[in-house]
Amino acid sequence: MWKKLKKTMWEWRGVWVTTPSIAGLVILLRFAGILQAWEWGSYDLFFNLRPLEPPDNRIAIVGINEDDVHEIGQAIIPDGIYADLLSKLAAMGARAVGLDVYKDLPTEPGAKDLDRVFATTPQIIGIQKVVGEAGRDTVAANPTLKAKGQVGANDMLVDADQRVRRGLVMVADNDNNILPSLSLATAILYLQAEGINYKFGDREDNKGKLYFNDTELFRFEPDDGGYIRADRGGYQILLNYRGPSQHFETVSMMDIVKQRVPPDWAKDRVILIGKVGESFKDMFFTPYSSSLITFSKPTAGVEVHANLVSQILGAVLDDRPLIKSWSEPAEWMWILLWSAVGAIMTWKWRYANHGKYALLQKLGAPIIAGGIIIGTAYIAFLGGWWIPLVPPILALAGSVTTITAYIARTAGDIRKTFGRYLTDEVVANLLENPEGAKLGGERRSITILTSDLRGFTATSERLPPEEVIKVVNHYLEYMADAITTYNGTIDEFMGDGILVLFGAPTKRPDDAERAVACAVAMQLAMAPVNKQMEEWGLPPLEMGIGINTGEVVVGNIGSEKRTKYGIVGSQVNLTYRIEGYTTGGQILITESTLKEAGSIVKIEAEKQVQPKGVKEPITIYDVGGVTGKYNLFLKKEEEVFAQVPEAILLKYALLDGKHVGDADLKANLIQLSARGAELAAIDNGEGEFMPPPLTNIKLNLLIPNDGAISGEDVYAKVMEKEAAPGKFYIRFTAKPPVVAKMLDELYKSISH
């Protein structure tokens, strides 16, 4: 079998070499930016081929046109006209009014009237040009609107071919103040009336992202879609235009001023005011300006803003898709796939040399494959995805051309021999794609396991860096073996902590029970780990594990420099919180995991906790083992406490996460066990303070004439074990060697 496979691989060497070579060459051309203009062109073509969407009636435009100028009688419109216009729109009940006209300086007559309207109308948003050199490229906002925070940036992002495909959502001015765009500011006003607010950069797992409830405005990255190393300054998104120029309902300025529209025309709408006349020179080319059958027709800047407002409202209220793109690895695999398809089908059908339609047969397959690429890219575009079109077509054509040239130089009898050794299995392997590169952005329910060594940070501070790395690698080796055995996906090593996924990238029906079994196996694997620690003369390690099942978003995350498969979502944070409640050797799981895993999980105890960020208390369960086919159980050692001859005074402070509290509290150590102690609280003048169960504390033993011990920090966790009034139990999580030796000797002397 190996001999046959080896021969097959050799005979198909032209395909194996051509596929990655052509794909690599196309990727290099793409990376060099040579294909960028073609990709933009294909993207614009899809806009023009896409069925026209109906106008968004939530948005209307008041266009200042040439007729308005003639009716007013002067090219520069006085502030009094704007004041009248804005007052009438506010009286009509407009939710938001975006004034896409610079009003940094007064234009008499009517400047005071306009300033009064600005001061008394909360739904007006003015503009400020932010991007560029201060004083040359920028334009200041109206002072009154600026003071009220009713200003948005109206800057446009124009590509090298003079088309606007991206929209600015937020941008920082020259003083690094973050300013919303005109479109975002007006959309916020509209959505707030619907009870929907936005969040930006205040979620631990989503810093730097903009959300309206659960709708994320996907931030543009430098290599998204057909772009190569584009400027990602500010917060940009790809514009999903509704249609070509004049697609939104538009009335003239004087139609409003002269009340030539119904009195409720603006009610509950976003109204954008801007110049649409040709003489104002506020026109831009868009993807719809690239039609193959009509002359390029520009779009007024105010209508570009209207498209961006509509995009935000549509995404939040109508689930209208935002335009997203694949991660770079996924795009590379897409290019590699079509390079492989071109090479394989050309090689496979290389003997279609005879007959009337031989040439048609040879050309037909690549044409069909090219049609599949175009059709796939177009269908994906309809769903809001911009996937590469030009690179896979070039890869397909390049592989077809290369293999054809290779065949022309190869003897016929060798080609026949090569064909006899082809197997379906080899072809299947060629066409296989890595699953991880395809799963970007998928929402699914998975089981998450996190583990962490108790008190290892304090221990590592006393060891040389080389020793710490040796210990961590030894520990992780055993843990990785256990995780692999139970088909877990190691998402990340974080020092001595591990994040493991069950259900991503491949979901299985027994993900939860395998996760629990894996956790038990990991705890059992600590025995050989600690045996080695003893041989090295180091203190034993203890590990806590938390498990949770919930819905997260899994996929490829990162940037153009580094991409990794990972997960985001509140359930990840909850898992870390659960793990934080554990003591050494303990496994805690949530109720959702217990329901998924079923009755095979042996529960020792349950408790209610309220982790940070969770509104209501939840129940967590202490796992003792798993039955069934796993049949794994934790070894529970009975903890025996012995009375110390003379109470040991100590002081302690509560820990908040990794931070030490300011207050020093005092207690007496009155009983001792191999791993913990019983403390009696000392009245601090305000009564006996009892730390809450599961609280982490740092303590120091106050032993007279023994500065070595008194100066050493000991870490522990307050236990839930019931104690007499004024007393509580702790479990040590980290003891310095000098303290550990003293306590061990003391315990041995009093426990016999």
Secondary structure, 3 states (H helix, E strand, C coil): CHHHHHHHHHHCHHHHHHHHHHHHHHHHHHHCCCCHHHHHHHHHHHHHHCCCCCCCCCEEEEEECHHHHHHHCCCCCCHHHHHHHHHHHHHCCCCEEEECCCCCCCCCCCHHHHHHHHHHCCCEEEEEECCCCCCCCCECCCHHHHHHCCEEECCCECCCCCECCEEEEEEECCCCCEEEEHHHHHHHHHHHHCCCCEEECCCHHHCCCEEECCEEECCCCCCCCCCCCCCCCCEEEECCCCCCCCCCCEEEHHHHHCCCCCCCCCCCCEEEEEECCHHHCCEEECHHHHCCCCCCCCEEHHHHHHHHHHHHHHHHHCCCCCCEECCHHHHHHHHHHHHHHHHHHHHHCCCCCCCCCHHHHHHHHHHHHHHHHHHHHHHHHHCCEECCCHHHHHHHHHHHHHHHHHHHCCCHHHHHHHHHCCCHHHHHHHCCCCHHHHCCCEEEEEEEEEEEECCHHHHHCCCCHHHHHHHHHHHHHHHHHHHHHCCCEEEEEECCEEEEEECCCCCCCCHHHHHHHHHHHHHHCHHHHHHHHHHCCCCCCCEEEEEEEEEEEEEEEECCCCEEEEEECHHHHHHHHHHHCCCCCCEEEEHHHHHHHCCCEEEEEEEEECCCCCCCCEEEEEEEEECCCCCEECCCCCCCCEEEEEEEEEEEEEEECCEECCCCEEEEEEEECCCEEEEEECCCCCCCCCCCCCCEEEEEECCCCCHHHHCCCEEEEECCCCCCCCEEEEEEEECCHHHHHHHHHHHHHHCC
